[in-house]
């Protein structure tokens, strides 16, 4: 399969599923490692691998269209794209412009400590490093932790909160706390029922997502 890189969105590609078989797929993607990674060799990442496998099963080629999440979803709503990926999660922004798949993977946020350190019995008073931009600080405070936003997560020798796959990829022991959960989806045009069914079946059967996320994150 030859993957093509598109610069402009096509115009009005609304068409039946049968036209996609053995044809072309126009996929919008926004960089969000390890889900989607923009490399010198072309798109990479978990969701790129998932869609490449789907296209191969369909005998289809892929036209990749890079853009911001908002612009891609707007183009999708006008049937200029077949699918948008980029580590999207279930939220009102996606649902307002597109038909999201059912969640195909859940990222469970927990707290981890470096290998060799002891996991605390609770988080009361524990300083926990978190991403500089995050949605888990409030949940950590409810557990009694002291969240410390930072951009240096992967290099710290202290407690860190992030998805379990991220913690394991960076060598942390993962605790049992469930701080938050992200429900990961892909976005399709509204009304594309046969296409939605094909994508959802593929997502539901795709193996080893947790292990692949760890692999891709460790390679960053």
Phi, psi and omega in degrees: 000130178263125179265125180258150178253120180260145177258322179252148176287142174291171183251121171049074181263016180305122187199161181287160180304325182300330180287339180280328180298122180071009181250224181239145173247128176260108188248123173272138181216142180237134186294131179196078183301146359269009180292312177222127182234131178266109182245168177296337180268000181116186182296144176216179179114169185302309185288331173296315178298320180297315183287326175298320178294321178296314180298320178298318178297329182270354185066030184251155171260161184244131166257115181271137179230107180280146176181176175285156181304314182298315180294322180293318179294324177296318177295322178298320181294340177259014176061035176266350178226156177270335188195148174233133178231162179155036181068032180296148175236162180295114175203172186292332181296316179292313184294333181290332186244348188211176173255102179287147171293169166292153181302126179261350178201147177241124174269113180266122179274134177218187177245133178237160177232156180302149176307135180097338177275159180268133174291132179291156179286334174208173186258007182302117177077001182279129175281125185235122177285139179222162178303150182301322174248120189206172176231025185240357184299316182297317180297323178294319179298326178295333177276358180092359181284165177246097183288138179233098179297139180203157175261008185244038187303314188291353184247007189266142177256061181202180178295138182224141174249129180188177177301150183300322179296324178293315181299314181293323179297332181259013172082019179269146167283135186258129178279178184271000182290140173249094186282318180196167179221129172260132179256110188272134183224169166242161185245132179237163175294148176297140174088357181271073190292316181293321178295317177301315180298318180295316180294315183296318178299319179295316179297317183295334184258359185286128189271158164057043182296315181301314181294322179292323175298316178298317180298312183293321179293319180296333180279348183292000000 
